Amino acid sequence: MRIDIITCLPKLLESPFSHSILQRAQDKGLAEVVVHDLRQWATNKQKQLDDYAYGGGAGMVMMIEPIDRCISELKKDREYDEVIYMTPDGERLEQGIANQLSLKKNIIILCGHYKGVDERVREAFVTREISIGDYVLSGGELAAAVLSDAIIRLIPGVLSDETSALTDSFQDNLLAPPVYTRPAEYKGMKVPEVLLSGHQQKIEDWRAQKSIERTKDRRPDLLEE
């Protein structure tokens, strides 16, 4: 998979892709993340990317021309399955969306800034709009990193134990059950006996029950779905 991220603040994305699972995925050749500085496609010496909104109002708007030039140039080299715009009014990111996108080959993620992008960008180039929650960030960079992480970890071979992703929270509209590790007792707090029994079926049944209980308690809306 290749993910091209378009941003006016590329340095914000240096750290997330330089450590842990995202770095290992790239080292293994299973994923490629390329961050593009949108200012390379600016049309004037000032490298201007934003302008005042028609009709007035507070805040600046990212202009269409640099974005058009950038996306058009990227599309000369490969076909893209999705051009995703990170925006608070997009569809809310859920595990099912990450599952779908993990099967794609080439994705562009456009990071908004200021008051967002010229609406014509959304109409002409964007194929999907995604939000990571009902709140507003300073820009789309952190949201793009979140989306990329959610996608890349699902690619076969990225995680050392590929079954791990299948048991994550939300995969079956359930939250993950409690987990424990050594020591079996710590300051009087004990690991449930069933997990020490070695009886795999009983362990799986316990985990399933706890998963349902936790979901019912914390996210009953998932059970309704």
Beta strands, then each sheet from edge to edge (+ up, - down):
strand 1: 2-7
strand 2: 32-37
strand 3: 50-52
strand 4: 60-62
strand 5: 82-92
strand 6: 106-111
strand 7: 128-131
strand 8: 185-186
strand 9: 189-190
sheet 1: 2+ 1+ 6+ 5+ 7+
sheet 2: 3+ 4-
sheet 3: 8+ 9-
end
